[in-house]
Every structure is written in C-alpha cells, then in structure tokens.
C-alpha cells in the first residue's frame, strides 16, 4: 500500500470483497486483509497467516460492527454474515 489514502480507499470498499453468509460452508484458500461482521456472527473457524498465538482464540461470537484487520486464510461461520476484503 502506497500511503494512508490507499488504505482509506480500501476501507471504503475499493477492494474486491467476498460476502459470506451462513450455509455457504467453509471458505478456504483465502488471501484477505480484513473481515467485517455487520451483524452478530458466530465464527467456528478462523485461520490467519503470520500468527504467533493460537487461532482458536478467535473462534467466538462477534458483535455487530466488529472489524478484524488480519491476514485471513480461512473462515467458517455457523450464523451471521462476514464481509471479507481481498488482498
């Protein structure tokens, strides 16, 4: 990313997104820099790259409006909605 203006454009929807809803099955082989949960969402699997801890700590219920800036490589939800921002 060249500068903060590029980042702002990405955050405002200039990036390609994946809209992932309950029932879509596991999303794998992803290369995403962020995930947004516009409604309360139960995450049963969330894999991230360059992690020094355990991904299992991220398997939880996220309140509506949560935005995670992580290098997401896979995600599974049991309820809710996730918008994944692709690199």
Residue frames relative to the residue before (quaternion, step in Angstrom):
aa qw qx qy qz dx dy dz
X 1.0000 0.0000 0.0000 0.0000 0.00 0.00 0.00
X 0.4592 -0.7297 0.4425 0.2467 3.57 -0.77 1.01
X 0.8016 -0.1488 0.1394 0.5620 3.60 0.82 -0.91
X 0.7300 -0.4250 0.2962 0.4458 3.56 -1.29 -0.04
X 0.5814 0.5697 -0.3864 0.4338 3.62 1.12 -0.47
X 0.6214 0.5227 -0.3400 0.4745 3.58 1.05 -0.71
X 0.6365 0.5284 -0.3193 0.4622 3.57 0.98 -0.86
X 0.6516 0.5135 -0.3158 0.4605 3.58 0.88 -0.88
X 0.6440 0.5106 -0.3274 0.4662 3.62 0.94 -0.83
X 0.6327 0.5254 -0.3314 0.4624 3.57 1.00 -0.79
X 0.6798 0.5009 -0.2878 0.4518 3.58 0.89 -0.93
X 0.7067 0.4514 -0.2599 0.4789 3.57 1.13 -0.61
X 0.7130 -0.5101 0.2527 0.4093 3.57 1.18 0.39
X 0.4080 0.7118 -0.4808 0.3095 3.59 1.20 0.28
X 0.6319 0.5378 -0.3266 0.4525 3.60 1.20 -0.46
X 0.5402 -0.5665 0.4986 0.3723 3.54 -1.30 0.35
X 0.1385 -0.8082 0.5700 0.0524 3.59 -0.95 0.87
X 0.2545 -0.6916 0.6475 0.1942 3.50 -1.40 0.33
X 0.1831 -0.7583 0.6158 0.1109 3.58 -0.79 0.99
X 0.0750 -0.8239 0.5589 -0.0560 3.52 -0.50 1.31
X 0.0526 -0.8153 0.5762 -0.0202 3.57 -0.63 1.16
X 0.6894 -0.4537 0.3685 0.4280 3.53 -1.32 0.34
X 0.7721 0.3409 -0.2604 0.4688 3.56 -0.95 0.90
X 0.5510 0.6236 -0.3919 0.3923 3.61 1.26 -0.14
X 0.4741 -0.6583 0.4549 0.3672 3.61 1.21 -0.25
X 0.7068 -0.4417 0.3300 0.4431 3.55 -1.32 -0.01
X 0.2406 -0.7249 0.6289 0.1452 3.53 -1.11 0.81
X 0.0207 0.8233 -0.5630 0.0688 3.58 -0.53 1.19
X 0.7836 0.3178 -0.2585 0.4671 3.55 -1.36 0.16
X 0.3118 0.7622 -0.4989 0.2701 3.56 1.04 0.85
X 0.0974 -0.7326 0.6668 0.0958 3.52 -1.36 0.36
X 0.2421 0.7879 -0.5123 0.2410 3.56 0.38 1.30
X 0.3562 -0.7577 0.5119 0.1921 3.58 -1.07 0.76
X 0.8032 0.0811 -0.0479 0.5882 3.59 1.23 -0.20
X 0.1126 -0.7517 0.6423 0.0982 3.53 -1.33 0.38
X 0.1556 -0.7792 0.6052 0.0485 3.55 -0.97 0.97
X 0.1684 -0.7633 0.6182 0.0830 3.55 -1.01 0.91
X 0.1831 -0.8306 0.5154 0.1051 3.64 -0.03 1.23
X 0.7413 0.2035 -0.1592 0.6194 3.59 1.28 -0.32
X 0.6634 -0.4670 0.3615 0.4595 3.60 -1.20 0.30
X 0.0206 -0.8232 0.5637 -0.0654 3.57 -0.74 1.10
X 0.2614 -0.7447 0.5970 0.1437 3.55 -1.00 0.94
X 0.1476 -0.7913 0.5921 0.0374 3.56 -0.58 1.24
X 0.1691 -0.8054 0.5635 0.0722 3.57 -0.68 1.13
X 0.7788 0.0395 -0.0618 0.6229 3.59 1.27 -0.24
X 0.1023 0.7628 -0.6326 0.0872 3.55 -0.99 0.92
X 0.0671 -0.8018 0.5937 -0.0051 3.56 -0.44 1.26
X 0.0541 -0.7950 0.6041 0.0067 3.53 -0.98 0.91
X 0.4620 -0.6659 0.5236 0.2626 3.53 -1.24 0.61
X 0.8265 0.2212 -0.1705 0.4887 3.58 -1.24 0.48
X 0.3601 0.7401 -0.4753 0.3110 3.55 0.99 0.91
X 0.2258 -0.7813 0.5663 0.1333 3.59 -0.88 0.91
X 0.6763 0.4384 -0.2885 0.5169 3.59 1.27 -0.19
X 0.6178 -0.5156 0.4112 0.4283 3.55 -1.13 -0.64
X 0.4950 -0.6715 0.4702 0.2880 3.56 -0.90 0.96
X 0.5585 0.6384 -0.3869 0.3618 3.61 1.12 -0.61
X 0.5820 0.5847 -0.3754 0.4224 3.60 1.15 -0.51
X 0.6708 0.4948 -0.2907 0.4698 3.59 1.22 -0.41
X 0.5519 0.5927 -0.3961 0.4326 3.61 1.28 -0.10
X 0.3866 0.7034 -0.4896 0.3408 3.56 -0.05 1.33
X 0.5627 -0.5531 0.4736 0.3914 3.54 -1.34 -0.11
X 0.1723 -0.7893 0.5858 0.0649 3.56 -0.77 1.12
X 0.4362 -0.6956 0.4995 0.2764 3.59 -0.90 0.87
X 0.6596 -0.4990 0.3851 0.4095 3.54 -1.25 0.48
X 0.7804 0.3372 -0.2658 0.4547 3.54 -1.03 0.89
X 0.4823 0.6740 -0.4397 0.3459 3.60 1.24 -0.11
X 0.0679 -0.7619 0.6439 0.0196 3.56 -1.06 0.88
X 0.0982 -0.7855 0.6101 0.0340 3.58 -0.79 1.05
X 0.1865 -0.7614 0.6130 0.0984 3.56 -0.83 1.01
X 0.2851 0.7358 -0.5404 0.2919 3.53 -0.01 1.40
X 0.4799 -0.6277 0.5158 0.3312 3.57 -1.21 0.41
X 0.0960 -0.8460 0.5244 0.0052 3.57 0.25 1.34
X 0.1263 -0.8045 0.5786 0.0444 3.56 -0.88 1.05
X 0.7902 -0.0164 -0.0011 0.6126 3.62 1.24 -0.36
X 0.0217 0.7905 -0.6115 0.0271 3.55 -1.18 0.64
X 0.0295 -0.7482 0.6621 0.0297 3.53 -1.24 0.66
X 0.0746 -0.7834 0.6157 0.0407 3.58 -0.96 0.88
X 0.3218 -0.7403 0.5539 0.2038 3.57 -1.16 0.62
X 0.7797 -0.0316 -0.0291 0.6247 3.57 1.28 -0.22
X 0.6684 0.5093 -0.3681 0.3979 3.53 -1.20 0.53
X 0.4297 -0.6631 0.5619 0.2448 3.52 -1.31 -0.53
X 0.0537 -0.7828 0.6196 0.0207 3.56 -1.04 0.82
X 0.1546 -0.7380 0.6486 0.1037 3.56 -1.09 0.79
X 0.1558 -0.8045 0.5723 0.0307 3.54 -0.58 1.26
X 0.2477 -0.7736 0.5715 0.1170 3.58 -0.84 1.03
X 0.2881 -0.8045 0.5015 0.1349 3.58 -0.44 1.26
X 0.5024 -0.6213 0.5196 0.3026 3.53 -1.21 0.70
